[in-house]
């Protein structure tokens, strides 16, 4: 199966410490990201049907850092809306349909109905198990796992009906495909994979040679970016029905030896990049100071800038991009200039665009919003909206480039740009 086909199937079906020391199973609810637009919660007791309406519309906050720091952190960076709720596994699995998860961060929410607090991040592994000779959905399972240490993952997820059924299936003859992004240090690093049975592996889309001792190694130079690891491991009676045992380690330049990967080193393939502080802000060019705000308002709402097609000020304009009614209180004139000159330099997480590939071959790019249980809305750079059925989505992935057009500063010209900056700098929300 190709990488693109695996990603497509996983999107339709789903979604710190050493690898061998996964957190123990708990008696409370366990939450995990089943995909960019879905969270699942395993409850030790069936969730009452009446709780669904109380959960819908609630917000999931997110903060940067690890879970401990995020729990004691300041105000959240943002929030994700729960747009729809459904139940599975006789009420033991709660499915939350959400707006996209906009950043590699820690997510937290308080849920009613005795569920209490849930917390999760975007670490983990996409997994696909396929029965040998099987056909149809009954022969397959796709979903999220905490990490590549499968026995530890099973222990951690004992409260999840979905996962225990999946692990039971893995005792049958078939193949298990695992896909994750490894966080590796800058410079050259050696990734080492050891198993107790034969396997196939690709690292950064390059196949690795696996020797007779079921060992594979690959050297990568990712410049600090996570690298994709793709594994295919057989399952079944030949191995007494046991789960595959995989040990993955990384050795960077200058390290004394390899270190086992931790859970935080395994990032979901669809996770957006962490929120980082922007690069040093350049000074505002002198010729762009001292504009006329009244003329700038005409540029904003008129054909020159067409800013109002996507942005709102007061009760006028579109809602594709951020509301700019109080933009002058949040950004300096130099920052406003950077937003126009280089729109992809800093993208507000909640307005991160996505590429959405459909089963019928269509590909859409835009800001994504959930529309209840079964639909999403994609709003493109032209402010056109497309309502899509979730079941018809083949794949959804974040894009690091803003949908705001490049070259707007040059197209406006110095005079109109100066006036537009003066108008925006004066917006104080009144």
MARKE-61967 format. One record per residue (C-alpha): residue in one letter; x negated, y negated, z negated. Coordinates in pm, whole numbers, plus 50000, padded with zeros to 5 digits. Layout:
% MARKE-61967
AXYZ...
% end
This chain:
% MARKE-61967
X500005000050000X498624965550089X498054938349830X500774916649982X503274945149978X502484952549616X502914916249520X506254914849698X507634945749526X506394934449187X508114900849227X511384917849304X511184942149011X509704920548739X507034903048665X493134881047224X490774904447109X488954933747257X490834954547509X490894984147272X492444963546989X495864953347121X498244938546863X500294965146683X503954970946754X506294949446545X509814953446416X510914919946561X511614910246922X508814912847177X508804888147467X506904889947793X506814871148125X508434893848381X507774869448667X507474832148742X511234827948684X511994854648426X511284863448064X512314896147899X512814902047530X512904936747372X515094936647062X514954963346792X518774961746778X521294956447060X521964919747127X525594909347089X527234898847414X528424866647251X524814854947212X524424850247586X526324817247603X524444804147298X521064810947462X521844797247808X520604761747850X518064763847568X514484752647624X511204771547597X508354748147499X504754753447606X501404742247465X497804747047570X495304767847374X495584801947213X498654813547021X497364803746678X496454768546792X499704764846984X501764775146681X500244746946479X499964722546768X501354688146829X504214679647059X504604704447347X503224696747689X506634704047837X509634726947836X511134753948057X514924756748081X516804789648039X519284788448326X520914822548290X521044852748059X521814889448114X521454921547915X520044955848004X519284988947830X522594987947639X521794953847498X518244962147383X516614941347661X517464904647698X516714889648041X516204852048051X516304836148398X514284804048382X512814775348573X509224783048683X506504786648423X504334756948520X501034763748344X498794790048192X499824781747835X501554795547525X505364795647540X507664795547235X511414794447177X513944798646898X516804821546994X520154825546813X521934857546720X519284869046475X516574871046742X514514843546581X511284830546732X509684844747046X506194837147175X504264847947484X501624836347727X500824844048091X498184870548027X498684906448132X498834930048427X501294936148708X501944973548727X503614995948984X504145033348934X505205054049235X506185090549224X504405113049472X506855122349745X509505099649597X511705076749799X513895048149687X513915028049365X514415058949148X510845069549226X509285036349129X508815013148832X507334978348847X506774954448562X504434937648315X501874953648088X499814936047818X496504948447959X494524975548132X494204995747811X497305016947877X497475037047552X497185004647353X499874988847571X502215018047501X501675014447126X502314977147139X505544981147338X507255008947142X510234985847083X510784981547459X513175006847609X512084996547959X508425002947890X508825035747705X510815049148000X508055036848231X505315053848028X507325086148029X507475084648408X503715081348424X503435116948297X504705128348637X502675132348953X502265098649113X500045068049133X499765037248914X498725004249072X497434976548846X496714940848942X495334912348731X493054882048746X489874885348541X488534854348371X484784855748428X482054830448346X480524807448603X477634821448801X477024857348892X478784883948683X478914921648701X482314937948651X482104974448539X485084998448552X484935032748389X487715058748392X488185095248299X489595103648644X489155092649007X490495058249101X490385031849373X489374995849308X489104962349483X487414931849335X488084898649504X489694919349786X486464938849843X486704977049793X484304991349535X482455024449554X483475048349275X480825074349188X481235110449076X481355099248711X484375076848787X482345044948751X482505014248975X480644981148961X480944948849151X479094915549139X481064883249178X480154846449188X483504829249134X482284795149005X484464798248699X487634808148882X489434840548785X488934869449027X491504895049135X491094931149025X493214957549198X493244993749075X495035025449185X494925054948942X496595089348980X498965102948714X500555136648650X500165172148516X496615174948646X495645152448355X498075168848109X500475140148154X498125116547968X498005079848053X494935068948250X492145055348033X490295025648179X487445005648032X486614972748202X483664951348097X481934919848221X478284910248201X477394874648291X474014860048378X471844859148067X474064882747866X472314909847665X474824935547785X478384940447909X481304930247687X484744946547697X487394923847840X490004910247601X493654903647662X492954866747723X490594877148006X493494893348197X495734867448363X498894874748559X498304870348934X501164845448969X500134823448675X499374786948759X496014773048654X495564759348301X496304722648250X493004704148255X492084668348181X491764648348505X488374637948632X487044603648539X489404576948659X487954554148929X488394516748890X491214499349071X489854482749388X489824445149335X491794438549652X494744458249512X495244436349206X497774408149181X500594420949402X504174407849423X506544430849230X509634417949412X508184427349750X506994459949594X510574469149507X511474465549873X508584488349966X509694514549709X513334516049819X512794507550185X511504525050495X507894514350433X507264536950137X510374559050127X509454565049764X513114565849659X513714596749875X512034616749598X511694594049294X514264576149081X514064542748907X517084534548694X520174547848868X518704546249220X516664571949412X516124609349441X515164635749187X512614656949373X509684641449183X509304625448840X511554597148725X509514565048745X511794542448543X509174537848268X506064546648467X504414513548371X504404523548003X502744557148074X500114548948337X497694521048412X497624504648754X494434524148832X496194556848747X499154547148966X496764540549253X495184575049208X498644591449214X499314575449552X495824578949700X495214614849580X498584630449488X497124664849420X494524652349168X497014654348881X500324672548929X502904670648652X503404707248548X507184706148581X506794694248941X504274720549050X505314732649398X505734769149492X505624789349811X508734811049833X508664839550086X512034854550175X512924889450291X514184875650623X510774860550702X511444824650599X508794806850392X509714775950194X507494752549993X508784728949729X509774722849371X511774752249236X514684750748991X516784779348859X520504778948937X522084803448693X521524840848700X521434847549073X520134817149258X517304792149277X517014758249442X513934748349646X513494711249717X510894702749981X508864671550056X511654659450283X514044660449983X516084687350158X517504713849924X517734751049998X519784773849772X518404809449770X519564842449624X517004856449381X517544891349521X516414879449866X513084865449743X510104886449845X507354866749670X506854834149485X503464818649413X502334784649278X500634759849509X497834736949391X498704709749643X501384683849570X504304680649809X503854643049792X502484632650134X498744626250172X497684594050341X500494572350205X498064545850081X496584541550427X499984542450596X501314514550374X498404491150429X496704469050173X499474443250128X502374467650081X500284490249857X499274460749637X502914450049601X504094485649532X501504489649255X502654456849098X506264468649101X505494502648950X503194488248683X506074466548567X508564495148519X509194496848144X512424516748137X514734487148101
% end
